[in-house]
């Protein structure tokens, strides 16, 4: 004698097992899009340039360049500032393949939880090159290396002397 209620139970068990597996996979892989809590110095892949002084890494970490401030291009409720698109384009072109080396200083994160870093491509420092090209202002009021502050101040002065970018007199 067959019991008709057994077959639907098997189907329900199978359906419940599939649903449980899907929920488990979503719960265990949901953190893949979260930024890491810490970054070690080393090499990383850049997923995209957010703006001239901010990067998003492939591991979802947001990185803010130490000691430089480029004009805004993506700030909510704020217009795109003169030279902002040029600064962003300079950063994209400087990064080339998207592989960078990060080094850090005293403070690891800013108030927005972005990692504060010096961004190197080979032996060239993006932070400094933005200043030298006239696409950024040196931010000297923050707590980072005095030697780097001196280096950044000189790069900014060089752009000012040559009247590049922000210092060109053009909006």
C-alpha positions in Angstrom: 0.0 0.0 0.0 1.3 3.4 -1.0 0.9 6.6 1.1 0.3 9.6 -1.2 1.6 12.0 1.5 5.2 10.7 1.4 6.0 11.9 -2.0 5.2 15.6 -1.3 7.2 15.4 1.9 10.3 14.3 -0.1 9.7 17.3 -2.4 9.3 19.6 0.6 12.5 18.3 2.2 14.4 18.8 -1.1 13.0 22.3 -1.5 13.9 23.2 2.1 17.4 21.9 1.6 17.9 24.0 -1.5 16.5 27.1 0.2 18.8 26.5 3.2 21.8 26.1 0.9 21.0 29.3 -0.9 20.5 31.2 2.4 23.8 29.8 3.7 25.7 30.8 0.5 24.3 34.3 0.6 25.1 34.7 4.3 28.7 33.5 3.9 29.5 35.4 0.8 27.7 38.6 1.6 30.9 40.0 3.2 32.8 39.8 -0.1 31.7 43.4 -0.9 32.8 44.8 2.5 36.0 46.7 2.9 38.7 45.2 4.9 39.2 46.4 8.5 43.0 46.8 8.0 45.4 47.0 5.1 49.1 46.0 5.2 51.7 47.9 3.3 52.1 46.3 -0.1 50.8 45.9 -3.6 47.1 46.2 -4.5 44.9 46.4 -7.6 42.8 49.5 -8.1 39.2 48.9 -9.1 38.5 52.5 -10.0 39.5 56.1 -9.4 36.8 57.8 -7.3 38.3 61.2 -7.9 41.7 62.8 -8.0 42.7 61.9 -4.4 40.5 58.9 -3.6 40.8 55.3 -4.9 38.7 52.1 -4.6 40.8 49.0 -4.4 39.7 45.6 -5.8 39.3 44.4 -2.2 36.7 47.2 -1.7 39.0 49.4 0.5 38.7 53.1 -0.1 42.0 54.9 -0.1 42.5 58.6 0.4 45.9 60.1 -0.6 47.9 61.5 2.4 48.8 65.2 2.2 47.0 66.3 -0.9 43.6 67.7 -1.7 42.2 67.7 -5.3 39.2 69.7 -6.4 35.9 67.9 -5.9 34.1 65.9 -8.6 31.8 63.5 -6.7 30.9 65.2 -3.4 27.1 64.9 -2.9 25.2 68.2 -3.2 28.4 70.0 -4.3 29.2 71.2 -7.9 32.1 69.8 -9.8 35.0 72.1 -9.0 37.4 73.6 -11.6 40.3 71.3 -12.3 38.6 68.3 -10.6 38.0 66.3 -13.8 41.6 67.0 -14.9 42.9 65.8 -11.5 40.8 62.6 -11.8 42.0 62.0 -15.3 45.6 62.5 -14.2 45.2 60.0 -11.5 43.6 57.4 -13.8 46.4 57.9 -16.4 49.1 57.8 -13.7 47.9 54.5 -12.4 48.0 52.9 -15.8 47.6 49.2 -15.2 46.0 49.8 -11.9 48.6 48.1 -9.7 49.9 50.2 -6.9 52.0 49.9 -3.8 50.6 51.5 -0.6 52.7 52.8 2.3 51.2 54.4 5.4 52.1 57.0 8.0 50.9 57.8 11.6 47.2 57.7 11.0 45.7 54.8 9.1 42.2 56.0 8.6 40.4 59.4 8.2 37.0 60.3 9.8 35.2 58.7 6.8 37.0 55.4 7.4 39.1 55.7 4.3 42.6 54.3 4.5 45.2 57.1 4.4 48.1 56.2 2.1 51.0 57.1 0.0 50.3 55.6 -3.4 53.3 54.4 -5.5 53.6 53.3 -9.1 57.1 52.0 -9.4 59.3 54.6 -7.8 56.9 57.5 -8.5 54.6 58.8 -5.8 51.1 59.8 -7.0 50.5 62.1 -4.0 53.6 64.2 -5.0 53.0 64.0 -8.8 49.5 65.5 -8.4 51.0 68.5 -6.6 53.8 68.8 -9.1 51.3 68.8 -12.0 49.2 71.5 -10.3 46.1 69.3 -9.8 46.2 69.4 -5.9 47.0 71.5 -2.9 49.3 70.3 -0.2 47.5 69.5 3.0 50.1 70.3 5.7 47.9 70.6 8.8 47.5 66.8 9.3 49.7 64.5 11.3 52.1 62.8 8.9 55.8 62.7 8.2 57.7 66.1 8.3 59.9 64.8 5.5 56.9 64.2 3.3 55.4 67.6 4.2 58.6 69.2 3.0 58.6 67.1 -0.2 54.9 68.0 -0.9 55.4 71.7 -0.1 58.3 71.8 -2.7 56.2 70.0 -5.3 53.3 72.5 -4.8 55.7 75.4 -5.0 57.1 74.1 -8.3 53.6 74.0 -9.8 53.0 77.5 -8.5 56.2 78.8 -10.1 55.4 77.2 -13.4 51.7 78.3 -13.2 50.3 74.8 -13.7 46.8 73.6 -13.2 45.2 75.3 -10.1 48.0 77.9 -10.3 47.5 78.8 -14.0 45.0 81.6 -13.3 42.4 79.8 -15.4 39.2 78.5 -13.9 
